[in-house]
Amino acid sequence: MITENVQIINSLGLHARPAARLVKITSGYDCDVFITKDDMEVNAKSIMGVMMLAAEQDSVITVKCSGPDENECLKDIKELINNKFYEE
Amino acid sequence: MNRTLPVSQFIKHIQHVINLKTVSDNNYSNGRSIANSILNKPGLALTGYFKDFNSSSLQLLASTEISFINDQYEAKNTRDMKKICDFDIPAFIIQGRKKIDQRFIDDCALKKIPVFRTTKPFQKVYGEITSYLEDFFAPSTQVHGTLVDVYGTGLLIMGRSSIGKSEIALDLVERGHRLVADDVVTIQKKDENVLVGKSGGEYTPFMEIRGLGILNLKEIFGTRAIRVQKRVELVIQLEDWKKEIEYERLGLEDDSIKILDVELPRVKLPIFPGKNITVIAETIALNHHLKVYGYNAAAEFNKLLMKKMKRKEKLNKYLDKDYE
């Protein structure tokens, strides 16, 4: 299992479209992915869960991946977040 | 393929609507047909000017034309005017009570062009004939699918053969909705953005369910189970579930399909055993209602979410250096 803190940097935060992109990536991997923010932990393959986090700009989320392809998955998630979800 | 409308068929349909009487038709209408949906007023063609003349259209003679024709016969100046009868005109319709010179009718008979008369008002005649012709000549196509009226929304279920379209329709009918057409749906473009579907062979109540054979839904569920035609508003595309295909998760992006150049919203639905498509189909229809009325759940949800994030951001900034 690997865990890493990632900061949301896009100005609109983790709203519907970014959440959809995130879920699209995590759904492609076999490993379990969980995201934690402010004591709330959600399954990163569930779109409603991810949106429920309401992760605004500058907030920090904790991504936890566990499974055979956890490294690639985490790398992809970080890339998406750091590229502002390809929105801006 | 260009359809043509036999004059006799047209007369049969329209005569009781506008009280059409035969003036001269010695079997002339047999074998004559109308080539397009235009109801033409010959106008300048009567003067011998035939550029852009719609000779293969139905010709309507109203009071101006009748007066002109009568005057020409009176003045014995019919050489140009009579040329119109040399064209392959499907039929003349005289509108109004004004008497037309018998010689004109004789000249038409000579060329075997049938003449009819109606005394209904011009607008009524023009409207009824045009709407019948447009209806007949409207572009149409056939699609493989099942059309059901779900809560008043015309839902076209498409997908490969034996994926379960008829079963879903049966389920919907059982729940109180109405079948329009199964398997072959004839779709006609009635207006720029309006498609109307009906059963291909006008066999609305019949459907085949694998394992059961042919059923008549009208006999089983009563007359409420069917309807003759319905506007097609929404397409559900049934697909085999594939792990690698991405399905719509949000509903912010709208998919669509073009039928006869009309864009219809389309929902792609992956199916697998045990999934209750019927309830989903009903929900799709109701959600479409909401969208028509201007409500989009995904957009509303996103608005709420963004508001919440904005609020948190402000609060965090306020509390940032607040050490008391």
Chai-1 contact restraints between the chains, C-beta under 6 A:
chainA,res_idxA,chainB,res_idxB,connection_type,confidence,min_distance_angstrom,max_distance_angstrom,comment,restraint_id
A,G13,B,M309,contact,1.0,0.0,6.0,A-B,restraint_1
A,H15,B,N302,contact,1.0,0.0,6.0,A-B,restraint_2
A,H15,B,L305,contact,1.0,0.0,6.0,A-B,restraint_3
A,H15,B,M306,contact,1.0,0.0,6.0,A-B,restraint_4
A,A16,B,L250,contact,1.0,0.0,6.0,A-B,restraint_5
A,A16,B,N302,contact,1.0,0.0,6.0,A-B,restraint_6
A,A20,B,R249,contact,1.0,0.0,6.0,A-B,restraint_7
A,A20,B,L250,contact,1.0,0.0,6.0,A-B,restraint_8
A,I47,B,R249,contact,1.0,0.0,6.0,A-B,restraint_9
A,M51,B,L305,contact,1.0,0.0,6.0,A-B,restraint_10
A,A54,B,L305,contact,1.0,0.0,6.0,A-B,restraint_11
A,A54,B,K308,contact,1.0,0.0,6.0,A-B,restraint_12
A,A54,B,M309,contact,1.0,0.0,6.0,A-B,restraint_13
A,E56,B,M309,contact,1.0,0.0,6.0,A-B,restraint_14
A,E56,B,K312,contact,1.0,0.0,6.0,A-B,restraint_15
A,E56,B,E313,contact,1.0,0.0,6.0,A-B,restraint_16
